Amino acid sequence: MDRDSPAAHRAVRIENPDEVGNTAWQSRAVEPTAYENALADALEQAFEHGAQSLEQIVYSLNAQALADPDQRAWTVDRFRAAMARLGA
């Protein structure tokens, strides 16, 4: 960056790690539930075994016997809805 540019003269504030709280779920208001952790583990398994499409992810979740939040088998639409709800 050019030392004479306007960006070079803006103050930059870097947080001191000793002064900032660091929780494992920083972008959430609460800790993940047991179900959310189980879903995360199942998704990791799906990706570790090569799942790349929504269909492959859904197949893997069902093969791992992890039901959707309503205790039904996963479908692509249910997966999308669950991810939208969890990401809200």
MARSE-306851 format. One record per atom (N, C-alpha, C): residue in one letter; x, y, z; atom name. Coordinates in Angstrom, 1 decimal, always signed. Example, Ala and Ser with C-alpha at 12.3 -4.5 7.8 and 13.67 -1.06 7.14 Angstrom:
2
a +13.2 -5.7 +7.8 N
a +12.3 -4.5 +7.8 CA
a +13.2 -3.3 +7.8 C
s +12.8 -2.2 +7.1 N
s +13.7 -1.1 +7.1 CA
s +12.9 +0.0 +7.9 C
***
This chain:
88
m +0.9 -1.2 +0.0 N
m +0.0 +0.0 +0.0 CA
m +0.9 +1.2 +0.0 C
d +0.5 +2.2 -0.8 N
d +1.3 +3.4 -0.9 CA
d +1.1 +4.2 +0.4 C
r +2.2 +4.6 +1.0 N
r +2.2 +5.3 +2.3 CA
r +1.4 +6.7 +2.2 C
d +1.3 +7.2 +1.1 N
d +0.6 +8.5 +0.9 CA
d -0.9 +8.3 +0.6 C
s -1.4 +7.1 +0.4 N
s -2.8 +6.9 +0.1 CA
s -3.6 +7.2 +1.3 C
p -4.9 +7.5 +1.1 N
p -5.8 +7.8 +2.2 CA
p -6.0 +6.6 +3.1 C
a -6.0 +5.4 +2.6 N
a -6.1 +4.2 +3.4 CA
a -5.0 +4.0 +4.3 C
a -3.8 +4.4 +4.0 N
a -2.6 +4.3 +4.8 CA
a -2.7 +5.2 +6.0 C
h -3.5 +6.2 +6.0 N
h -3.6 +7.1 +7.1 CA
h -4.8 +6.8 +8.1 C
r -5.6 +5.9 +7.7 N
r -6.7 +5.5 +8.6 CA
r -6.2 +4.7 +9.8 C
a -6.8 +5.0 +10.9 N
a -6.5 +4.3 +12.1 CA
a -7.0 +2.8 +12.0 C
v -6.1 +1.9 +12.4 N
v -6.5 +0.5 +12.4 CA
v -6.5 +0.0 +13.8 C
r -7.6 -0.6 +14.3 N
r -7.6 -1.1 +15.6 CA
r -7.6 -2.6 +15.6 C
i -6.7 -3.2 +16.2 N
i -6.6 -4.6 +16.3 CA
i -6.8 -5.0 +17.8 C
e -7.8 -5.9 +18.0 N
e -8.2 -6.3 +19.3 CA
e -7.0 -7.0 +20.0 C
n -6.9 -6.8 +21.3 N
n -6.0 -7.5 +22.1 CA
n -6.7 -8.8 +22.6 C
p -6.1 -10.0 +22.2 N
p -6.8 -11.3 +22.5 CA
p -7.0 -11.4 +24.0 C
d -6.2 -10.8 +24.9 N
d -6.4 -10.9 +26.3 CA
d -7.6 -10.1 +26.8 C
e -8.1 -9.2 +26.0 N
e -9.2 -8.3 +26.4 CA
e -10.6 -8.7 +25.8 C
v -10.6 -9.7 +24.9 N
v -11.8 -10.0 +24.2 CA
v -12.2 -11.4 +24.5 C
g -13.5 -11.6 +24.9 N
g -14.0 -13.0 +25.1 CA
g -14.0 -13.8 +23.9 C
n -13.7 -15.1 +24.0 N
n -13.7 -16.0 +22.9 CA
n -14.5 -17.2 +23.2 C
t -15.7 -17.3 +22.7 N
t -16.5 -18.5 +23.0 CA
t -16.5 -19.3 +21.7 C
a -16.8 -20.6 +21.9 N
a -16.7 -21.5 +20.8 CA
a -17.8 -21.3 +19.8 C
w -18.9 -20.6 +20.2 N
w -20.0 -20.3 +19.3 CA
w -20.2 -18.8 +19.1 C
q -19.2 -18.2 +18.7 N
q -19.1 -16.7 +18.6 CA
q -20.3 -16.1 +17.8 C
s -20.7 -16.7 +16.8 N
s -21.7 -16.1 +16.0 CA
s -23.1 -16.5 +16.4 C
r -23.3 -17.1 +17.5 N
r -24.6 -17.6 +18.0 CA
r -24.8 -17.0 +19.4 C
a -26.1 -16.9 +19.7 N
a -26.5 -16.4 +21.0 CA
a -26.4 -17.4 +22.1 C
v -26.4 -18.7 +21.7 N
v -26.4 -19.8 +22.7 CA
v -25.5 -20.9 +22.2 C
e -25.1 -21.8 +23.1 N
e -24.3 -22.9 +22.8 CA
e -25.1 -23.9 +21.9 C
p -24.5 -24.6 +20.9 N
p -25.2 -25.5 +20.1 CA
p -25.9 -26.6 +21.0 C
t -27.0 -27.1 +20.5 N
t -27.7 -28.2 +21.2 CA
t -27.0 -29.5 +20.9 C
a -27.4 -30.5 +21.6 N
a -26.8 -31.9 +21.4 CA
a -27.2 -32.3 +20.0 C
y -28.4 -32.0 +19.5 N
y -28.8 -32.4 +18.2 CA
y -27.9 -31.7 +17.1 C
e -27.7 -30.4 +17.3 N
e -26.9 -29.6 +16.4 CA
e -25.5 -30.1 +16.3 C
n -24.9 -30.5 +17.5 N
n -23.6 -31.1 +17.5 CA
n -23.6 -32.4 +16.7 C
a -24.6 -33.3 +17.0 N
a -24.7 -34.6 +16.3 CA
a -24.9 -34.3 +14.8 C
l -25.6 -33.3 +14.4 N
l -25.8 -33.0 +12.9 CA
l -24.4 -32.6 +12.4 C
a -23.7 -31.7 +13.1 N
a -22.4 -31.3 +12.6 CA
a -21.4 -32.5 +12.4 C
d -21.5 -33.4 +13.4 N
d -20.6 -34.6 +13.3 CA
d -21.0 -35.4 +12.1 C
a -22.3 -35.6 +11.9 N
a -22.8 -36.4 +10.7 CA
a -22.4 -35.7 +9.4 C
l -22.5 -34.4 +9.4 N
l -22.1 -33.7 +8.1 CA
l -20.6 -33.8 +7.9 C
e -19.8 -33.8 +8.9 N
e -18.4 -34.0 +8.8 CA
e -18.1 -35.4 +8.2 C
q -18.8 -36.4 +8.7 N
q -18.7 -37.7 +8.1 CA
q -19.1 -37.8 +6.6 C
a -20.2 -37.1 +6.3 N
a -20.6 -37.1 +4.9 CA
a -19.5 -36.5 +4.0 C
f -18.9 -35.4 +4.4 N
f -17.9 -34.7 +3.6 CA
f -16.6 -35.6 +3.6 C
e -16.3 -36.2 +4.7 N
e -15.1 -37.0 +4.7 CA
e -15.2 -38.2 +3.8 C
h -16.5 -38.6 +3.5 N
h -16.7 -39.8 +2.6 CA
h -17.0 -39.3 +1.2 C
g -16.8 -38.0 +0.9 N
g -16.9 -37.6 -0.4 CA
g -18.2 -36.9 -0.9 C
a -19.1 -36.7 +0.0 N
a -20.4 -36.1 -0.4 CA
a -20.1 -34.7 -0.9 C
q -20.6 -34.3 -2.0 N
q -20.5 -33.0 -2.6 CA
q -21.8 -32.3 -3.0 C
s -22.8 -33.1 -3.3 N
s -24.1 -32.6 -3.7 CA
s -25.0 -32.7 -2.5 C
l -26.1 -31.9 -2.6 N
l -27.1 -32.0 -1.5 CA
l -27.7 -33.4 -1.5 C
e -27.9 -34.0 -2.6 N
e -28.4 -35.4 -2.6 CA
e -27.5 -36.4 -1.9 C
q -26.2 -36.2 -2.1 N
q -25.2 -37.1 -1.4 CA
q -25.2 -36.8 +0.1 C
i -25.3 -35.6 +0.4 N
i -25.3 -35.2 +1.9 CA
i -26.6 -35.8 +2.5 C
v -27.7 -35.7 +1.9 N
v -29.0 -36.2 +2.4 CA
v -28.9 -37.7 +2.5 C
y -28.3 -38.4 +1.5 N
y -28.2 -39.8 +1.5 CA
y -27.3 -40.2 +2.7 C
s -26.2 -39.5 +2.9 N
s -25.3 -39.9 +4.0 CA
s -26.0 -39.7 +5.4 C
l -26.7 -38.6 +5.5 N
l -27.4 -38.4 +6.8 CA
l -28.4 -39.5 +7.1 C
n -29.1 -39.9 +6.1 N
n -30.1 -41.0 +6.3 CA
n -29.4 -42.3 +6.5 C
a -28.2 -42.5 +5.8 N
a -27.5 -43.8 +6.0 CA
a -26.9 -43.8 +7.4 C
q -26.6 -42.7 +8.0 N
q -26.1 -42.6 +9.4 CA
q -27.2 -42.7 +10.4 C
a -28.4 -42.8 +10.0 N
a -29.6 -42.9 +10.8 CA
a -29.8 -41.6 +11.7 C
l -29.4 -40.5 +11.2 N
l -29.7 -39.2 +11.9 CA
l -30.9 -38.6 +11.3 C
a -32.0 -38.6 +12.0 N
a -33.3 -38.0 +11.5 CA
a -33.2 -36.5 +11.4 C
d -34.1 -35.9 +10.7 N
d -34.2 -34.5 +10.6 CA
d -34.8 -34.0 +12.0 C
p -34.8 -32.7 +12.2 N
p -35.3 -32.2 +13.5 CA
p -36.7 -32.6 +13.9 C
d -37.5 -33.0 +12.9 N
d -38.9 -33.5 +13.1 CA
d -38.9 -35.0 +13.2 C
q -37.8 -35.7 +13.3 N
q -37.6 -37.1 +13.4 CA
q -38.1 -37.8 +12.2 C
r -37.9 -37.2 +11.0 N
r -38.2 -37.8 +9.7 CA
r -37.0 -38.0 +8.9 C
a -37.0 -38.9 +7.9 N
a -35.9 -39.0 +7.0 CA
a -35.6 -37.7 +6.3 C
w -34.4 -37.5 +6.0 N
w -34.0 -36.2 +5.3 CA
w -34.4 -36.3 +3.9 C
t -34.8 -35.1 +3.4 N
t -34.9 -34.9 +1.9 CA
t -34.1 -33.6 +1.6 C
v -33.9 -33.4 +0.4 N
v -33.2 -32.1 +0.0 CA
v -33.9 -30.9 +0.5 C
d -35.3 -30.9 +0.4 N
d -36.0 -29.8 +0.8 CA
d -36.0 -29.6 +2.4 C
r -36.0 -30.7 +3.1 N
r -36.0 -30.6 +4.5 CA
r -34.6 -30.2 +5.0 C
f -33.6 -30.6 +4.3 N
f -32.2 -30.2 +4.6 CA
f -32.0 -28.7 +4.4 C
r -32.5 -28.2 +3.3 N
r -32.4 -26.8 +3.0 CA
r -33.2 -26.0 +4.1 C
a -34.4 -26.5 +4.4 N
a -35.1 -25.7 +5.5 CA
a -34.4 -25.8 +6.8 C
a -33.8 -26.9 +7.2 N
a -33.1 -27.0 +8.4 CA
a -31.9 -26.1 +8.4 C
m -31.1 -26.0 +7.3 N
m -30.0 -25.2 +7.3 CA
m -30.4 -23.7 +7.3 C
a -31.5 -23.4 +6.7 N
a -32.0 -22.0 +6.8 CA
a -32.4 -21.6 +8.2 C
r -33.0 -22.5 +8.9 N
r -33.5 -22.3 +10.2 CA
r -32.3 -22.2 +11.2 C
l -31.3 -23.1 +11.0 N
l -30.1 -23.1 +11.9 CA
l -29.2 -21.9 +11.6 C
g -29.2 -21.4 +10.4 N
g -28.4 -20.2 +10.0 CA
g -29.0 -18.9 +10.3 C
a -30.3 -18.9 +10.7 N
a -31.0 -17.6 +11.0 CA
a -30.5 -16.9 +12.2 C
***
